[in-house]
Amino acid sequence: MLDIPNLFGLESHADKIYSQYLIKLTIRGRWGDVINTCHKIREFARVSGVVGSSLFTFNFEIDALCRTNDFKVAWDRLRERELNVYGRYLHLQDHDWVAGDADILSYKYCPLLYFRDEFVMGGKLLEIAIKLKKRTESSFDLLHLVAASESPPTSIFRVSLQNFYFELGLDLRTWNGWREFVDGFDSKLFALAQIDRYAMISDSKLLGLFFRRVLNEQERRSSSKTTRGESDLTESLDRVSKLQTIASLQEIRQAAYLQPKIDAQMAKYFSDLY
């Protein structure tokens, strides 16, 4: 059992320090330690009277449980989070979801519903999430939530609306957001993918090919972890290359500045990492 210190009241940014530790455990694939550490952090927060400061642990624990294919317990943890946030369990289909819920719907509720074979509810909730995201995000930003990168998906991070529709025997063209979604892409993306926009509107099966070709081109143009979204594909290759180089240098400088501080905190509190 790991000896994790209670940093609440000891460090002003205890949640950030714990997050860095959980990230390192996650990178190393120490799923059992991630789960146990999340439990400890929430208990520390409870006895310290700062329960809200430990809400971030649910995401780490749910991801770790999914890595071990324990989707049942992952679902239980997601519902437990509701008690901490709302003080009650939500009636998912009737809940008044707001923009701030879009991410947890997209990346937690809907994927877990998929792996629980609850395709009707999962599909409806993902449609709601995409509609909420559409207010501030482009069709390109939402592409990974609509198009299937795998069928069936092997990870909660690869579940899409197309996966739900496939399981339900439905065509994406029956989704009431389909036409708006396809119309939202810059015409240059269709040229890059060598697919006609109106052909894809009429044949949703072309979405998979469009997705692969667009992402392949984006990967070819990327040399850093930073992406500017659709602009990386619509602007000239020279401009994108220059901006990617600048982004890479900024990432290196930021890491050189922050990493020693992070490493010092980790060494101070979490000897098991070394």
N, C-alpha and C positions, 0 to 999 in steps of 0.2 A: 504494500500500500504506500502510495506517495505521501511524503510529508510536505503538505502545501501550507504556507503561512497565511494567516488572515491579514490582508493588506488594507481592509477597510478601516479608516481612521488612522492608519499608519502612513499611507500614501494618498496624495490628493487625486491622483489619477489611477487608482487601483484597478478600475475596469480596463484601462488601456494596457496596463502591465499584464494583467491576467489574459487579455486577448492575445498579446504577443506570445505568451507561453502556450496558449492553446493552438495558435497558428503553427508553432514549432512542433508541437506534438502531432498535429494534423499532417504536416509535411513528412514526418517520420512514420506515419501510418500507425501510430500508437493509439488505436481506436479505444481500447479498454481504458487507457489512462485519460483520454479526452473525456469519456463519459463519467468516470469517477471524479475527475477534477471539476467538471461542471456541477456535479452534485455538491461537492465541498464548497465551491464558490457561492452557490445559492444559499447554503446553510450559513456560511459566514455573513452573507448579506442580511439574512433573516435575523440573526442574533445581534447584528450591528444596527438594525433598524433602517437599512437602505436596500430593501428588496428590489426596487426599481433599477438599481445599479447592476443587478445580476441578470437582467432579462436577456442580454446578449449571449448568455451561455446556452440558451435553448437552441439557437441556430447551430452552434458547434456540436452540441450533443445529437441533435436530429441528423446532421450530416454524417456523424460518426456511426450512428445506428444504421443508417441507410447503407453505409459502406460495408457493413456486416450483414446486410439484407434483413435486418430486424425491423421491418416496416411497421409491424404492429405496435411495438414499443415506441417507435418514432412518432406514430400517430398519437399515442397516449401522451407523449411529451408535448406535442403541439397543442393538444386540448388542455393540458395542464397550464401551458403558457396563457391561455385565455383566462383562467382563474386569476393569474397574477396581474394581467393587464386590465381585464374588464370586471373581475370579481364574480364571474359567472361563465358558464358554458354558452357559446353562441349557437343560435339556430342558423346554420350556415347558409341555407338557401334563402332565408328571409332577412338576413342581416343587411343593414344599410352600409355597404362597403364604401369607403372613401379613397381618394387618391393615395393616401399614405399606406393603404392596405395592399396596393397593387403588387408590390414585390413579394410579400409573404404569401399572397394568393398564388402568384406565378411560380414561385420556386419552392414552396413548402406544401400548402394545402393541395393544390392541383396535382403535383407529381405524386404525393402520397395517396391521393384518391385513385390515381391511375394504378398504382401498385396494389391497391386494395380492391381492384376491379370495379370501382364505383365510377363507371365511365360517364353516366348521364350527369351526375352532380359535378364531377371533375370538369367535364367539358363546359358546362354552364358557368362555373366559377372562373374558368380560364377566359371565356368570352367576356365576362365582366372585367377581369383584370386587364385584358388587352384594350377594352374600351376606355378604362381609366387611364392607362398608359398613353393611349393615343392622343390625349390632350396635350402632352408635352413631348412625346417621342414620335419619330418618323416611322414609316413602314419599314425602312431598313433596320432601325433599332429593334423593331418587333419581329423581324424575320425569324429569329431562332425560336420564338414562342409560337409561331404559326406553322412553319415548315418542319417536317420530321427529318432530323439528321440520322436517326436510326429507327428501324421498325422491326420488332418492338424495341423501345428504348432500354438501355442497360443501366441507366443512372437517372436519378431524380433531376439531374441537370440537363437531360436530353428529352424530357417529355414536352410535347408540343400539342397544339390544337389538332393538327393533322393526325397525330396518334390517336386522340380521342375519337375523331370522326371515323377513322379506319375501324376501330373496335366497334363502333355503333353502326357500321355499314352505311355511313353518310358521305356525301361528296362535299368538299369545302365550298363549292359554289352555293350550297344551301345556307351557309353562314351569312347573316345579314350584313356582316362587315367585309365580305370578300371583295366586292367591287371597289370600295373605298380603299382597302388595303393595297390592291394591285395598282390602282390609280395613283397611290401615294409615292411610288418609286420614281426617281429621276429617269428620264428616257435614256440617259447614257448607260444605265445599268442593263437595260434590255439589249442595247447594242453590244455591250461587253459579253453578255450571256448568249448572244445570238439567238434570242427568243423574242417573238413578237408579243407586245403587251396584250393585244386583243385576242391573240391565240391562247394566252395563259388565262385570260378572263373566262374564255369558253372551255378551257381544259385545265382543271386544277392539278392534274397529274404532272404538268410542266413545272410546277412549283419546285419539286425536288431537284430537277436539273438546273433550274434558275438559281436555287440556293447553293448548290455545289459549285457552279461556275463563278458566281459572285464571290463566295468565300475564298475560293482558290486564287482569284485575282487579288483580293484584299491581302491574303497571306503573302503573295508574291511581292506586293508593294510595301509590306511592313518590315521594319528593322528594329522596332522598339515595342515595348509593352503598351505604349500609348496609342490610342486610335481616335481619329476625328470623325468616325462614323462614315456616313455616305460620302463625305468630302474626299476621303482617301481614294475613292473610286471615280469621282466626277471631275476632279482637278487633274492637271497635267502630271505626268509621272515625275518630271523634274522637280516640280514644286512639292509634291508629296515626299519625294526622296529627301529634299532639303529639310523639310519640317520633321521627318522621321529622325534624321541625324541630330537635329537640335533636341528633340525629345529624348533620344538615347543618352546624349551628354547630360541633360538635366537629371535623368534617372540615376546616372552614375554619380553625379555630384550629391544628389539627395541621399543616396545610399551611403556615400562616404561620410556624410555629416551625421546621419541618424543612426547607422548601424552600430558604431562604437557605444553609443548611449544605450541602445536596446540590449546589446550584448552585456554591458556592465550590470544592468538591472536583472537580466536573466541569471547571470553568474551569482549575484547577491542573494537571490531568493530561490532559485531552482537549480540546485546542484546536480539533479539527475540528468540535465541536458549535457553535462560535461564529463 
